[in-house]
Amino acid sequence: MTLFMEQKYYILIDYRGEIPMGSLQDYRKDFDILNSGDYVYFDNAATSQRPRQVLDAVTNFYKTANANPLRGLYDWSVAATDAYENARCTVADFIGAKRAEEIIFTRNTTESLNLVAYSYGLENVHEEDEIVVSVMEHHSNLLPWQMVARKNGAKLVFLEPDEEGIISKEEYESKITDKTKIVAIGHVSNVMGITNPVKEIAEYAHSKGAIVVVDGAQSTPHMPVNVQEIGADFFALSGHKMLAPMGIGALYGRYELLEKMQPFLTGGEMIEYVTRTDATYAEIPHKFEAGTVNAGDAVGLAAAIEYIKNVGFDTIEEQELKLTKKLMEGLAKMPYIKVYGSKDYRKHCGIVTFTMEGVHPHDMSSVLNDDHVCIRAGHHCAQPLMQFIGAGSTARASVYFYNTEEEVDIFLDKLSKVREVMGYGA
């Protein structure tokens, strides 16, 4: 773990447990739920599973340091503070932030993006300004900007991809103009799996004086991220998609932007001094973390990051590519299946979205569930994209490094029988 020299704290208190080195089979043994039955779990883009080390880290925190961080001078509170702030340093190091104070803990990506919209967007976007978003955005990176545009009289401008999900240079250069104040873009599409050219988009947006908000929920579990290198002014992530507990996420924001922003929520801990009629706020990042913080799950997020680093992104990518290739080759043999996005398996980031002729995705998912195969079906919180591609609903299979080729074979076998179950010929 890299600790940041400008910080006044913190000693490292390790609640993470031992993370062994090993093969992918060895790592899979750490996931009790994957070894508790015959289920094939292919809904990793929605939420990942948690290894035993992460669960133990959270449990150990509550066993050994269960006290409010930042509020007490006794040993347990000091230990809780150290654990919580070390988790912040771990996140900052993981995504390449300049300093730990640029990391704000939130519940998830959705809360992070709302924080930016309310605390930055409402103050800095005005009538006739423009906010550029892609049509591929998860609702979490669309609805907050709809709110800002509606309240302040601004205009939403949409980037549209080609049929493979790629946003071209011509597209973003034609849509990002001198009127653009914010560009909100997903790093990786949760439907197409495509990795957007956020670095290039950010460079062009900055040349027009806009700031860039990146939804990193689908990228941080699968690839190295450096927020400075990609030019993100704000970057949001969710722990539950990257082996950590639900209900913990983080927002990165450039320090000079955070410093000027008003708090999103007010109340306990985020203040410096309060009178009957006024208040001054705490320093960054605590200004944005009102109330009792989720210290236990922040420790869990840090443990998950250490676990991912131990596995290594090279290993993660290699396994995901192998599984995605096998998935797409198998689906290509079924003439009644239509896959959305690129034909190149290397551009799917472990996400394969598809439809089956004559069978609603919900029915498909239900039939597969009877065979203990778990996939996602619906609009994936991306209805404008569904409208754009002409599909009201799709099915999505998404893999992670702990999935196996045998599981892909089971999935393909069970999927090939769905139409027969639904009354079609074999």
Stockholm file with secondary structure:
# STOCKHOLM 1.0

chainA/1-426         MTLFMEQKYYILIDYRGEIPMGSLQDYRKDFDILNSGDYVYFDNAATSQRPRQVLDAVTNFYKTANANPLRGLYDWSVAATDAYENARCTVADFIGAKRAEEIIFTRNTTESLNLVAYSYGLENVHEEDEIVVSVMEHHSNLLPWQMVARKNGAKLVFLEPDEEGIISKEEYESKITDKTKIVAIGHVSNVMGITNPVKEIAEYAHSKGAIVVVDGAQSTPHMPVNVQEIGADFFALSGHKMLAPMGIGALYGRYELLEKMQPFLTGGEMIEYVTRTDATYAEIPHKFEAGTVNAGDAVGLAAAIEYIKNVGFDTIEEQELKLTKKLMEGLAKMPYIKVYGSKDYRKHCGIVTFTMEGVHPHDMSSVLNDDHVCIRAGHHCAQPLMQFIGAGSTARASVYFYNTEEEVDIFLDKLSKVREVMGYGA
#=GR chainA/1-426 SS CCCCTTCSCCCCCCCSCCCCCCCHHHHHTTCGGGGSSSCEECBTTTCCCCCHHHHHHHHHHHHHCCSCTTTCCSHHHHHHHHHHHHHHHHHHHHHTCSSGGGEEEESSHHHHHHHHIIIIIHHHCCTTCEEEEETTCCGGGTHHHHHHHHHHTCEEEEECCCTTSCCCHHHHHHHCCTTEEEEEEESBCTTTCCBCCHHHHHHHHHHTTCEEEEECTTTTTTSCCCHHHHTCSEEEEEGGGTTSCTTCEEEEECHHHHHHCCCSSCSSSSEEEECSSCEEECCTTGGGCCSSCCHHHHHHHHHHHHHHHHHCHHHHHHHHHHHHHHHHHHHHTCTTEEEESCSCGGGSTTEEEEEETTBCHHHHHHHHHHTTEECEEECTTCHHHHHHHTCSCEEEEECCTTCCHHHHHHHHHHHTTHHHHTTSCC
#=GC SS_cons         CCCCTTCSCCCCCCCSCCCCCCCHHHHHTTCGGGGSSSCEECBTTTCCCCCHHHHHHHHHHHHHCCSCTTTCCSHHHHHHHHHHHHHHHHHHHHHTCSSGGGEEEESSHHHHHHHHIIIIIHHHCCTTCEEEEETTCCGGGTHHHHHHHHHHTCEEEEECCCTTSCCCHHHHHHHCCTTEEEEEEESBCTTTCCBCCHHHHHHHHHHTTCEEEEECTTTTTTSCCCHHHHTCSEEEEEGGGTTSCTTCEEEEECHHHHHHCCCSSCSSSSEEEECSSCEEECCTTGGGCCSSCCHHHHHHHHHHHHHHHHHCHHHHHHHHHHHHHHHHHHHHTCTTEEEESCSCGGGSTTEEEEEETTBCHHHHHHHHHHTTEECEEECTTCHHHHHHHTCSCEEEEECCTTCCHHHHHHHHHHHTTHHHHTTSCC
//
